[in-house]
């Protein structure tokens, strides 16, 4: 995963946690616009989420934040 998407994931997770609390969940689609304008990055994140880590569709934002921060 490139630095740009890592920073975006961290920012979005932090914002969601701040707005909705520690229990808020996200899917990897939360990091992308509703249109498919960056398919390569979308697939990179999807592979990381689904293939590498076998995460559920929705996961706690705190968990994703910690995982991406550790990369």
N, CA, C and O atoms as a GROMACS GRO file, in nm:
protein
  284
    1UNK      N    1   0.084  -0.117   0.000
    1UNK     CA    2   0.000   0.000   0.000
    1UNK      C    3   0.089   0.124   0.000
    1UNK      O    4   0.188   0.131   0.073
    2UNK      N    5   0.052   0.220  -0.083
    2UNK     CA    6   0.136   0.341  -0.090
    2UNK      C    7   0.103   0.438   0.026
    2UNK      O    8   0.001   0.425   0.092
    3UNK      N    9   0.192   0.532   0.046
    3UNK     CA   10   0.179   0.626   0.159
    3UNK      C   11   0.052   0.710   0.149
    3UNK      O   12  -0.010   0.742   0.251
    4UNK      N   13   0.014   0.747   0.028
    4UNK     CA   14  -0.105   0.831   0.009
    4UNK      C   15  -0.230   0.761   0.063
    4UNK      O   16  -0.308   0.823   0.136
    5UNK      N   17  -0.250   0.635   0.028
    5UNK     CA   18  -0.371   0.565   0.073
    5UNK      C   19  -0.360   0.533   0.223
    5UNK      O   20  -0.461   0.535   0.294
    6UNK      N   21  -0.240   0.503   0.271
    6UNK     CA   22  -0.225   0.480   0.416
    6UNK      C   23  -0.268   0.604   0.495
    6UNK      O   24  -0.341   0.592   0.593
    7UNK      N   25  -0.222   0.721   0.452
    7UNK     CA   26  -0.258   0.846   0.520
    7UNK      C   27  -0.409   0.870   0.513
    7UNK      O   28  -0.469   0.915   0.611
    8UNK      N   29  -0.468   0.840   0.398
    8UNK     CA   30  -0.612   0.859   0.382
    8UNK      C   31  -0.690   0.765   0.474
    8UNK      O   32  -0.788   0.807   0.536
    9UNK      N   33  -0.649   0.639   0.483
    9UNK     CA   34  -0.715   0.543   0.570
    9UNK      C   35  -0.705   0.588   0.716
    9UNK      O   36  -0.804   0.585   0.788
   10UNK      N   37  -0.587   0.630   0.758
   10UNK     CA   38  -0.568   0.676   0.895
   10UNK      C   39  -0.656   0.798   0.925
   10UNK      O   40  -0.716   0.805   1.032
   11UNK      N   41  -0.662   0.891   0.833
   11UNK     CA   42  -0.742   1.012   0.851
   11UNK      C   43  -0.891   0.978   0.860
   11UNK      O   44  -0.960   1.027   0.949
   12UNK      N   45  -0.939   0.894   0.770
   12UNK     CA   46  -1.081   0.858   0.769
   12UNK      C   47  -1.117   0.780   0.895
   12UNK      O   48  -1.221   0.806   0.956
   13UNK      N   49  -1.034   0.685   0.933
   13UNK     CA   50  -1.061   0.608   1.056
   13UNK      C   51  -1.064   0.700   1.177
   13UNK      O   52  -1.154   0.690   1.261
   14UNK      N   53  -0.966   0.790   1.187
   14UNK     CA   54  -0.961   0.882   1.301
   14UNK      C   55  -1.085   0.971   1.304
   14UNK      O   56  -1.142   0.995   1.411
   15UNK      N   57  -1.128   1.020   1.189
   15UNK     CA   58  -1.248   1.104   1.182
   15UNK      C   59  -1.372   1.027   1.225
   15UNK      O   60  -1.454   1.078   1.301
   16UNK      N   61  -1.387   0.903   1.176
   16UNK     CA   62  -1.503   0.821   1.211
   16UNK      C   63  -1.505   0.792   1.361
   16UNK      O   64  -1.610   0.799   1.425
   17UNK      N   65  -1.389   0.760   1.418
   17UNK     CA   66  -1.379   0.732   1.561
   17UNK      C   67  -1.417   0.856   1.641
   17UNK      O   68  -1.490   0.848   1.740
   18UNK      N   69  -1.367   0.971   1.598
   18UNK     CA   70  -1.396   1.097   1.668
   18UNK      C   71  -1.546   1.128   1.662
   18UNK      O   72  -1.605   1.172   1.761
   19UNK      N   73  -1.608   1.106   1.546
   19UNK     CA   74  -1.749   1.138   1.527
   19UNK      C   75  -1.843   1.038   1.596
   19UNK      O   76  -1.943   1.078   1.656
   20UNK      N   77  -1.810   0.908   1.586
   20UNK     CA   78  -1.906   0.805   1.627
   20UNK      C   79  -1.860   0.716   1.741
   20UNK      O   80  -1.934   0.628   1.784
   21UNK      N   81  -1.738   0.736   1.788
   21UNK     CA   82  -1.689   0.659   1.902
   21UNK      C   83  -1.606   0.537   1.864
   21UNK      O   84  -1.594   0.501   1.747
   22UNK      N   85  -1.550   0.475   1.966
   22UNK     CA   86  -1.457   0.363   1.950
   22UNK      C   87  -1.518   0.241   1.882
   22UNK      O   88  -1.445   0.161   1.823
   23UNK      N   89  -1.648   0.225   1.888
   23UNK     CA   90  -1.712   0.106   1.833
   23UNK      C   91  -1.749   0.116   1.686
   23UNK      O   92  -1.802   0.020   1.629
   24UNK      N   93  -1.723   0.230   1.624
   24UNK     CA   94  -1.762   0.249   1.484
   24UNK      C   95  -1.687   0.151   1.393
   24UNK      O   96  -1.570   0.122   1.415
   25UNK      N   97  -1.758   0.103   1.292
   25UNK     CA   98  -1.698   0.009   1.198
   25UNK      C   99  -1.688   0.073   1.060
   25UNK      O  100  -1.763   0.164   1.026
   26UNK      N  101  -1.592   0.023   0.981
   26UNK     CA  102  -1.573   0.070   0.844
   26UNK      C  103  -1.553  -0.051   0.753
   26UNK      O  104  -1.517  -0.160   0.797
   27UNK      N  105  -1.578  -0.028   0.624
   27UNK     CA  106  -1.541  -0.126   0.523
   27UNK      C  107  -1.434  -0.061   0.437
   27UNK      O  108  -1.412   0.060   0.447
   28UNK      N  109  -1.367  -0.140   0.354
   28UNK     CA  110  -1.262  -0.078   0.273
   28UNK      C  111  -1.319   0.020   0.171
   28UNK      O  112  -1.245   0.102   0.117
   29UNK      N  113  -1.447   0.012   0.142
   29UNK     CA  114  -1.509   0.109   0.051
   29UNK      C  115  -1.514   0.249   0.111
   29UNK      O  116  -1.529   0.346   0.037
   30UNK      N  117  -1.503   0.262   0.242
   30UNK     CA  118  -1.510   0.392   0.308
   30UNK      C  119  -1.397   0.485   0.264
   30UNK      O  120  -1.404   0.606   0.283
   31UNK      N  121  -1.294   0.429   0.206
   31UNK     CA  122  -1.176   0.508   0.170
   31UNK      C  123  -1.177   0.555   0.024
   31UNK      O  124  -1.079   0.612  -0.024
   32UNK      N  125  -1.289   0.530  -0.045
   32UNK     CA  126  -1.298   0.560  -0.187
   32UNK      C  127  -1.427   0.633  -0.220
   32UNK      O  128  -1.526   0.623  -0.147
   33UNK      N  129  -1.424   0.707  -0.330
   33UNK     CA  130  -1.544   0.775  -0.379
   33UNK      C  131  -1.643   0.672  -0.432
   33UNK      O  132  -1.606   0.556  -0.455
   34UNK      N  133  -1.765   0.713  -0.452
   34UNK     CA  134  -1.867   0.622  -0.503
   34UNK      C  135  -1.846   0.584  -0.649
   34UNK      O  136  -1.913   0.493  -0.698
   35UNK      N  137  -1.756   0.651  -0.717
   35UNK     CA  138  -1.726   0.612  -0.854
   35UNK      C  139  -1.588   0.548  -0.858
   35UNK      O  140  -1.502   0.577  -0.775
   36UNK      N  141  -1.569   0.463  -0.951
   36UNK     CA  142  -1.446   0.385  -0.962
   36UNK      C  143  -1.339   0.465  -1.036
   36UNK      O  144  -1.306   0.434  -1.151
   37UNK      N  145  -1.285   0.567  -0.971
   37UNK     CA  146  -1.187   0.654  -1.036
   37UNK      C  147  -1.042   0.615  -1.007
   37UNK      O  148  -0.950   0.675  -1.061
   38UNK      N  149  -1.020   0.516  -0.922
   38UNK     CA  150  -0.885   0.470  -0.891
   38UNK      C  151  -0.886   0.318  -0.867
   38UNK      O  152  -0.864   0.273  -0.755
   39UNK      N  153  -0.912   0.240  -0.973
   39UNK     CA  154  -0.929   0.096  -0.957
   39UNK      C  155  -0.805   0.023  -0.905
   39UNK      O  156  -0.819  -0.075  -0.832
   40UNK      N  157  -0.687   0.069  -0.938
   40UNK     CA  158  -0.565   0.002  -0.892
   40UNK      C  159  -0.551   0.013  -0.740
   40UNK      O  160  -0.520  -0.086  -0.674
   41UNK      N  161  -0.573   0.130  -0.686
   41UNK     CA  162  -0.563   0.149  -0.542
   41UNK      C  163  -0.676   0.074  -0.470
   41UNK      O  164  -0.653   0.013  -0.366
   42UNK      N  165  -0.795   0.079  -0.526
   42UNK     CA  166  -0.907   0.005  -0.470
   42UNK      C  167  -0.874  -0.144  -0.460
   42UNK      O  168  -0.900  -0.206  -0.357
   43UNK      N  169  -0.819  -0.201  -0.565
   43UNK     CA  170  -0.784  -0.343  -0.565
   43UNK      C  171  -0.670  -0.373  -0.468
   43UNK      O  172  -0.669  -0.479  -0.406
   44UNK      N  173  -0.576  -0.282  -0.454
   44UNK     CA  174  -0.467  -0.300  -0.359
   44UNK      C  175  -0.522  -0.309  -0.217
   44UNK      O  176  -0.484  -0.397  -0.140
   45UNK      N  177  -0.610  -0.216  -0.182
   45UNK     CA  178  -0.669  -0.216  -0.049
   45UNK      C  179  -0.759  -0.338  -0.030
   45UNK      O  180  -0.759  -0.399   0.077
   46UNK      N  181  -0.836  -0.373  -0.132
   46UNK     CA  182  -0.924  -0.491  -0.123
   46UNK      C  183  -0.842  -0.618  -0.101
   46UNK      O  184  -0.880  -0.702  -0.019
   47UNK      N  185  -0.731  -0.633  -0.172
   47UNK     CA  186  -0.646  -0.750  -0.153
   47UNK      C  187  -0.586  -0.753  -0.012
   47UNK      O  188  -0.584  -0.858   0.053
   48UNK      N  189  -0.540  -0.638   0.034
   48UNK     CA  190  -0.485  -0.630   0.170
   48UNK      C  191  -0.592  -0.669   0.271
   48UNK      O  192  -0.564  -0.746   0.363
   49UNK      N  193  -0.712  -0.616   0.255
   49UNK     CA  194  -0.822  -0.638   0.348
   49UNK      C  195  -0.872  -0.782   0.344
   49UNK      O  196  -0.888  -0.846   0.448
   50UNK      N  197  -0.898  -0.833   0.223
   50UNK     CA  198  -0.963  -0.963   0.207
   50UNK      C  199  -0.865  -1.079   0.200
   50UNK      O  200  -0.879  -1.177   0.274
   51UNK      N  201  -0.766  -1.068   0.112
   51UNK     CA  202  -0.675  -1.181   0.093
   51UNK      C  203  -0.568  -1.192   0.201
   51UNK      O  204  -0.547  -1.299   0.258
   52UNK      N  205  -0.502  -1.081   0.230
   52UNK     CA  206  -0.391  -1.086   0.325
   52UNK      C  207  -0.437  -1.104   0.469
   52UNK      O  208  -0.376  -1.179   0.545
   53UNK      N  209  -0.544  -1.035   0.507
   53UNK     CA  210  -0.585  -1.035   0.648
   53UNK      C  211  -0.718  -1.104   0.674
   53UNK      O  212  -0.756  -1.121   0.790
   54UNK      N  213  -0.787  -1.143   0.570
   54UNK     CA  214  -0.915  -1.213   0.582
   54UNK      C  215  -1.011  -1.144   0.678
   54UNK      O  216  -1.072  -1.207   0.764
   55UNK      N  217  -1.020  -1.013   0.662
   55UNK     CA  218  -1.108  -0.932   0.747
   55UNK      C  219  -1.252  -0.945   0.700
   55UNK      O  220  -1.278  -0.975   0.584
   56UNK      N  221  -1.345  -0.921   0.792
   56UNK     CA  222  -1.486  -0.916   0.758
   56UNK      C  223  -1.514  -0.791   0.676
   56UNK      O  224  -1.430  -0.701   0.668
   57UNK      N  225  -1.632  -0.787   0.614
   57UNK     CA  226  -1.667  -0.670   0.534
   57UNK      C  227  -1.658  -0.542   0.619
   57UNK      O  228  -1.603  -0.442   0.574
   58UNK      N  229  -1.712  -0.547   0.740
   58UNK     CA  230  -1.702  -0.434   0.832
   58UNK      C  231  -1.614  -0.474   0.949
   58UNK      O  232  -1.628  -0.582   1.006
   59UNK      N  233  -1.521  -0.384   0.984
   59UNK     CA  234  -1.430  -0.403   1.097
   59UNK      C  235  -1.426  -0.274   1.176
   59UNK      O  236  -1.455  -0.167   1.123
   60UNK      N  237  -1.390  -0.285   1.303
   60UNK     CA  238  -1.378  -0.164   1.385
   60UNK      C  239  -1.271  -0.072   1.328
   60UNK      O  240  -1.162  -0.116   1.290
   61UNK      N  241  -1.303   0.055   1.322
   61UNK     CA  242  -1.210   0.154   1.270
   61UNK      C  243  -1.082   0.158   1.354
   61UNK      O  244  -0.974   0.182   1.300
   62UNK      N  245  -1.094   0.133   1.485
   62UNK     CA  246  -0.976   0.132   1.571
   62UNK      C  247  -0.880   0.020   1.531
   62UNK      O  248  -0.758   0.038   1.534
   63UNK      N  249  -0.934  -0.095   1.492
   63UNK     CA  250  -0.853  -0.209   1.449
   63UNK      C  251  -0.780  -0.177   1.319
   63UNK      O  252  -0.660  -0.201   1.306
   64UNK      N  253  -0.853  -0.122   1.222
   64UNK     CA  254  -0.794  -0.088   1.093
   64UNK      C  255  -0.689   0.021   1.110
   64UNK      O  256  -0.582   0.016   1.049
   65UNK      N  257  -0.720   0.119   1.193
   65UNK     CA  258  -0.623   0.227   1.220
   65UNK      C  259  -0.493   0.168   1.272
   65UNK      O  260  -0.385   0.203   1.223
   66UNK      N  261  -0.502   0.082   1.370
   66UNK     CA  262  -0.382   0.021   1.431
   66UNK      C  263  -0.305  -0.062   1.329
   66UNK      O  264  -0.182  -0.057   1.325
   67UNK      N  265  -0.376  -0.139   1.247
   67UNK     CA  266  -0.311  -0.223   1.147
   67UNK      C  267  -0.236  -0.139   1.044
   67UNK      O  268  -0.122  -0.170   1.009
   68UNK      N  269  -0.300  -0.034   0.995
   68UNK     CA  270  -0.236   0.052   0.893
   68UNK      C  271  -0.123   0.131   0.956
   68UNK      O  272  -0.019   0.151   0.892
   69UNK      N  273  -0.140   0.177   1.077
   69UNK     CA  274  -0.034   0.253   1.145
   69UNK      C  275   0.092   0.167   1.162
   69UNK      O  276   0.204   0.219   1.157
   70UNK      N  277   0.074   0.037   1.180
   70UNK     CA  278   0.187  -0.054   1.200
   70UNK      C  279   0.260  -0.088   1.069
   70UNK      O  280   0.370  -0.144   1.073
   71UNK      N  281   0.201  -0.054   0.956
   71UNK     CA  282   0.267  -0.086   0.827
   71UNK      C  283   0.394  -0.005   0.806
   71UNK      O  284   0.460  -0.020   0.704
   0.00000   0.00000   0.00000
